[in-house]
Amino acid sequence: MYFIFGQIPLQFLFMNYTYLLIYKEDVKTYNRALVIKGLSFSVISIILLFLFDMGLSSVVIAAIGSSAAALLYSIHKFQPQERRTRVFPLSLIKDMFHMPSNIYWRDH
């Protein structure tokens, strides 16, 4: 049952990719990823439960497998946009450190 700990990072990564898809307004890919996750969970758990009689382990394996399948699909479909500018220009960072030091040395 320690495999359930594999679900935590997979779920975290999948949620991050769904947020990125929503930010890009790529609803089609977002919906497909959710459908892949739901269908693959159902199919994997039914197959493991009825054909292999694995019990609760089938649900754990299905949860990990469905999250991994949806995550791989999201990674495959997500294409990041190129940055046009830096988040913080170097001159701004330099001024942010330069101005407080000038104020400090002027007052003391």
C-alpha positions in Angstrom: 0.0 0.0 0.0 3.0 2.3 0.0 2.3 2.9 -3.7 -0.4 5.4 -2.7 2.4 7.8 -1.9 3.2 7.9 -5.6 -0.2 9.4 -6.1 0.7 12.6 -4.2 3.4 14.0 -6.6 1.4 12.8 -9.6 -1.7 14.6 -8.5 0.3 17.7 -7.7 1.9 17.8 -11.1 -1.4 17.0 -12.8 -3.1 19.9 -11.0 -0.3 22.2 -12.0 -0.7 21.3 -15.7 -4.5 21.7 -15.5 -3.9 25.2 -14.0 -1.6 26.0 -16.9 -4.1 24.7 -19.4 -6.8 26.8 -17.9 -4.5 29.9 -17.9 -3.8 29.3 -21.6 -7.6 28.9 -22.1 -7.1 25.5 -23.7 -10.4 24.1 -22.6 -10.3 21.3 -25.1 -7.1 19.8 -23.8 -8.2 20.3 -20.2 -11.4 18.5 -20.8 -9.7 15.6 -22.6 -7.2 15.2 -19.8 -10.0 15.0 -17.3 -11.9 12.4 -19.4 -8.7 10.4 -19.8 -8.2 10.4 -16.1 -11.7 9.3 -15.3 -12.0 6.7 -18.0 -8.6 5.2 -17.4 -9.3 5.0 -13.7 -12.6 3.1 -14.3 -11.1 0.8 -16.9 -8.0 -0.1 -15.0 -9.8 -0.6 -11.7 -12.5 -2.8 -13.3 -9.9 -4.9 -15.1 -7.7 -5.4 -12.0 -10.7 -6.0 -9.7 -12.6 -8.5 -11.8 -10.0 -10.2 -13.9 -7.2 -10.4 -11.4 -9.2 -10.1 -8.1 -6.7 -7.7 -6.6 -9.1 -6.0 -4.2 -8.2 -2.6 -2.8 -4.8 -2.7 -4.5 -6.6 -2.4 -7.9 -8.0 1.0 -6.8 -4.6 2.2 -5.7 -3.0 1.1 -8.9 -5.8 2.5 -11.0 -5.5 5.9 -9.2 -1.8 6.1 -9.9 -2.2 4.8 -13.5 -5.0 7.2 -14.4 -3.1 10.2 -12.9 0.0 9.2 -14.8 -1.9 8.8 -18.1 -3.6 12.2 -17.7 -0.4 13.9 -16.7 1.5 12.5 -19.7 -1.3 13.6 -22.0 -1.2 17.1 -20.5 2.6 17.3 -20.7 2.4 16.2 -24.4 -0.2 18.8 -25.3 1.1 21.7 -23.3 3.3 24.0 -25.3 4.7 26.9 -23.4 4.7 30.4 -24.9 7.9 32.2 -25.4 8.7 34.9 -23.0 8.8 38.3 -24.6 10.5 40.1 -21.8 12.2 39.2 -18.5 10.0 39.0 -15.5 12.3 41.4 -13.7 14.7 43.4 -15.8 18.3 43.4 -14.5 18.3 47.2 -14.4 15.2 47.2 -12.2 16.8 44.7 -9.8 19.9 46.8 -9.6 17.9 50.0 -8.8 15.9 48.1 -6.2 19.1 47.4 -4.3 20.8 50.6 -5.1 18.1 53.0 -3.8 17.7 51.6 -0.3 21.5 51.6 0.2 21.6 55.2 -0.8 18.9 56.1 1.6 20.6 54.2 4.4 24.0 55.8 3.9 22.5 59.3 3.5 20.7 59.0 6.9 23.7 57.6 8.8 
